[in-house]
Amino acid sequence: MSDVDLRKIGVNVLKNVTSGESVELQSLWQDRSVVLFFLRRFGCQVCRWTATEVSKLKEDLSENGVALVGIGPEEAGLQEFQEGGYFKGDLYIDELKQCYRDLGFRRYNALSLVPAALGKKVREVVTKANAEGIQGNFSGDLLQSGGMLIVTKGGEKVLLHFVQDSPGDHVPLETIVQTLGIQAKVQPGKRPECNDDVCTR
């Protein structure tokens, strides 16, 4: 069971990237359930692949009255992210990173980031991203982690609170679908067979 205090984090303010309007986080689950995808940063290759992957569910989520929302910790890399069409949901910025702190999305330090960035999980996702032509860059806060929060309509319940341990961690599509109790027509991207030779190319 999640120990997320929705009343506390619900008043955190986000900026809608399309309109520039400031909204409270709780407005995103006020009228419907929502999948909140917290990106590490918009230039992150792994985040771009994960955004593309979770976007495969957009139609199924919409048909079931569930919103898909992406939240970034800063604007660095946003324009390129939008132009790349990596994410199909609405996008917001948590300029103060208050949601990130409140949800336990920790900051890596230089000593912990390097081994995590070279780990098997990251190499597997980078291999998938490269296979799909998804590139990244190093703009923005390289040390921020992310995750996912799934909340029911009206903020009645947290269905999922996922915090990245490694930059390559992500919630599989089947977990999102099962958590929401819906059916989906899409299949997740195939996980590559990964060994040192394949993943380090």
Disulfide bonds with the S-S distance in Angstrom:
Cys194-Cys199 1.60
